[in-house]
Amino acid sequence: MTRQILDGIKIIELGQLIAGPFAAKTLADFGAQVIKIEPPGQGDPLRKWRLLHEGTSVWWEAQSRSKQSVCIDLRQEDGQELVRTLAASADILIENFRPGTMEKWGMSWEALHAINPRLIMLRVSGYGQTGPKRDEPGFAAIGEAMAGLRYLTGEPGRPPVRAGLSLGDTIAGLHGALGLLLALYERDARGGEGQVIDAALYEGLFNLSESLLPEYSVFGAVRQPAGGALPGIAPSNAYRCGDGEYILIAANGDGIFIRLMRKMGRPDLADDPDLARNDGRALRSVELDTAIEAWTTQHDSGAILEALREAQVPSGRIYTARDIAEDPHYRARDMIAKITAASGIEVEMPGIVPRLSAHPGAIRHRAPTLGEHTDQILHEAGLSNDQIALLRSKGVIA
């Protein structure tokens, strides 16, 4: 196997469900060793989320690929001491518990830094490690609301809707992974020490909020939900075709807009000087959307998409999971990976992103069964068979 860019980086993952584990998964794809600490019994709750095959979530298979599972009861002092032992030789520790939990277990940043000054710690929480909301329970859905995303998602005058994915978690995880890579660079390339990355669920989404706050701070404008449109940027929307299907058309570039109008047989709009730039088109977005849908409803979606391809206008179908699985472009770019789970079933999942030319990453092995690597990892940490047997008899490990 090609040398991976994060070979030799050891990560202790204490988090559960999505945000922290997603950050660890991202680094595992590029060669980092991820030792996932799970509680005895049921393990990470994600093992039981959504659709299960023989009792295990297929989501788990995607989220935990290339990881190792060690069962340790963190509520027991011996379990906490085991994690401190593992952290002494680790590069990174990831946790996404409520602030104060690690301190209660004797694993504060100060305590871990004293054990291992090179350790980098990613702390993911709802509202961050400081501030008046620090101690409140925070899930990604609440973070999405606080960041302004939920208010914008939906049709005007109707209740807000969710995006259908755990965006607050995964975006926080991506920001956490970015922070870890920056901290590794500072430590290894510039001779620094370990440090803490404080990632809040709402802040990752807030970082993606574009002009939301600048427009309010300057104009007092509160952006409103707009369904499939993109207010202030036109034309860009979902348009119904003659066969009842909707397609997306993004013709908000100046030259693209002209090509679309000519393909539609609307030279009057293509040559209108008031529509030559986006600011003019934005003022007449309803008129433009009406004109575009008057054209799309006269033809089926396939014919519309072919016409738009000829005109070099960005457009596309609105994909379902079936569309993704059957699309040859995904396959050609290795964006659909396949593993064989412990149960024997083959599971398809997203491939490795981003794509690096020299070190593209790899899925090294399937997701682990609960506690599959407990003995192996503890042996590597220096524990004897007798010590491991004693810890197991006390219920500290499983």
Buried (B, 14 or more C-beta within 10 A) or exposed (E): EEEBBBEEBBBBBBBBBBBBBBBBBBBBBBBBBBBBBBBBEEBBEBBBBEEEBEEBBBBBBBBBBBBBBBBBBBEBEBBBBBBBBBBEBBBBBBBBBBBEBBEEBEBBBEBBBEBBEBBBBBBBBBBBBEEEBBEEEBBBBBBBBBBBBBBBBBEEEEEBEBEEEBBBBBBBBBBBBBBBBEBBEBBEEEEBEBBBBBBBBBBBBBEEBEEBEEBEEEEEBEBEBBEEBBBBEBBBBBBEBEEEBBBBBBBBBEEBBBBBBBBBEBEEBBEBEEBBEBEEBBEBBEBBBEBBBEBBBEBBBEBBBEBBEEBEBBBEBEEEEEEBEEBEEBEEEEBBBEBEBBBEEEBBBEBBEEEEEEBBBBBBEBBBBBBBBBBEBBEEBEBEEEEBEBBBEEEBBB
